[in-house]
Amino acid sequence: MKLNIALIGYKFMGKAHSFGIDAAPFFFKDGIEPVKKVICGRTEHLVKQAAEDFGWEEYCTDWRDVINREDIDIVDIATPTINHKEIALAAIKAGKHVFCEKPLSMNAQESKEMMEEAEKAGVINMLGHNYRRCPAAALAKKMIAENKLGKIYHVRAVYLQDWIMDPAFPAIWKLNKDIAGSGPHGDLNAHIIDLARFMTGDEIDEVVGMKETFIKKRPSPVVERELSSMLKADGSNDEVEMIDVTVEDACSFLAKFKSGSLGTFEATRFAGGRKNYNRIEINGEKGTLIFEFEDMNRLQYWNAEDPQEVQGFKSIMVTEDCHPYIANWWPPGHIIGYENTFVNEFADFFRAIKENKQVTPNFYDGWKGNQVLDAVLKSTETRTWQKVDEM
Ligand SMILES: NC(=O)c1ccc[n+]([C@@H]2O[C@H](COP(=O)([O-])OP(=O)(O)OC[C@H]3O[C@@H](n4cnc5c(N)ncnc54)[C@H](O)[C@@H]3O)[C@@H](O)[C@H]2O)c1
């Protein structure tokens, strides 16, 4: 089955998706032939270069030009959050299957509309929470579903980075509320909220959060490199325009799940030394599981039923044929990496289209995730607990 794809956005996720699309049919022999038809961006010479680098047949500079093309089956959205809704709704209206990066949209209201339109149109829709596609994360979900942990007491999740600690780092779109919606909250908490929902099968009932912007003004992103190297310690420079940072730099929250489990979540871009420290620990009555993305081929497991004299954490190498996705990869111990999560993700998406079966996470999960994100932001304003279902 041939599937022609239009990819909107060609930078970080554009590159990751291009790789995942290419490698999916190599590792997953599902009889699907994805075709990298057209890649879209706003700046002609850059998108032309991306088309060459990533092997797309054509390029264009306005996403509207590809949406109604008869030869396009899939619209893949890898642009900033502000564009997701408009592009997705247009694609759904044109009957295309849609893959969209996370967070699904700027807020729960937008995401609900996207979900409803996708469901009405009957198109396959998928949301880019690639960490679900780490075999170790999928094994954690399976073990919890098999009741290996019993009743869940705690979900303890952090997603820590440090890439904007330098005050001279410019105010790119990810630091602009009107484009990104929020900072590490929508960027990183979105992922760990999704992992918590995925692994436990539970929903968050209510939340209370706090957030802070540590560096409130930064150089404009259009500043030339030479100028930014002349910035003073506080990031200012007489020749450089300083603009407001309109998102938080860090956001943490407490969560009560519907089952009664307690959760803590922390996302920051100011955890010095932490690069992509995405870690979730789940404590249950019969055991504990820990998934840490930077050691993604392993799942840590403590089993309360082990004899006391040998109790302790074991580190499961999730590279056996019996583990999720691994039968399509390498022999035991031949580990996989970040890019391979996108391969697993696109293989699942393509198979869903072929079999006309909905895949997860999809726009429903995007809406549920946005509800939690919105509830946390609201609670930071009201300084009270906020029910998620009210969002
Ligand atoms: N799944 C993950 O692990 C992960 C990681 C990073 C980012 N993301 C998500 O992916 C999305 C993109 O983030 P990114 O890091 O790739 O950003 P990026 O800045 O690296 O790339 C954004 C791309 O969108 C393009 N673009 C912007 N506006 C456009 C428009 N109007 N029309 C066409 N193209 C447009 C830009 O030219 C650029 O190519 C965001 O939703 C982000 O949250 C997901």
The ligand as a Gaussian input file, in Angstrom:
#p B3LYP/6-31G(d) Opt

LIG

0 1
 N        8.043000      14.477000      20.204000
 C        9.084000      15.140000      20.662000
 O        9.925000      14.589000      21.355000
 C        9.230000      16.595000      20.314000
 C       10.471000      17.222000      20.442000
 C       10.582000      18.579000      20.080000
 C        9.479000      19.245000      19.595000
 N        8.275000      18.621000      19.508000
 C        7.089000      19.322000      18.993000
 O        7.220000      19.444000      17.572000
 C        6.691000      20.685000      17.109000
 C        7.794000      21.436000      16.369000
 O        8.884000      21.625000      17.251000
 P       10.395000      21.622000      16.733000
 O       11.268000      21.429000      17.929000
 O       10.545000      20.712000      15.585000
 O       10.511000      23.134000      16.257000
 P       11.563000      23.767000      15.244000
 O       11.622000      25.200000      15.558000
 O       12.824000      22.958000      15.234000
 O       10.837000      23.557000      13.829000
 C        9.625000      24.195000      13.520000
 C        9.412000      24.103000      12.032000
 O        8.136000      24.628000      11.705000
 C        8.264000      25.473000      10.569000
 N        7.147000      26.426000      10.542000
 C        6.833000      27.364000      11.466000
 N        5.715000      28.007000      11.112000
 C        5.308000      27.473000       9.934000
 C        4.234000      27.724000       9.051000
 N        3.339000      28.676000       9.290000
 N        4.136000      26.961000       7.909000
 C        5.047000      25.997000       7.658000
 N        6.088000      25.725000       8.453000
 C        6.218000      26.454000       9.580000
 C        9.631000      26.104000      10.747000
 O       10.119000      26.608000       9.534000
 C       10.435000      24.903000      11.232000
 O       10.860000      24.133000      10.135000
 C        6.167000      21.399000      18.357000
 O        4.800000      21.106000      18.483000
 C        6.944000      20.742000      19.493000
 O        6.256000      20.782000      20.734000
 C        8.146000      17.313000      19.825000

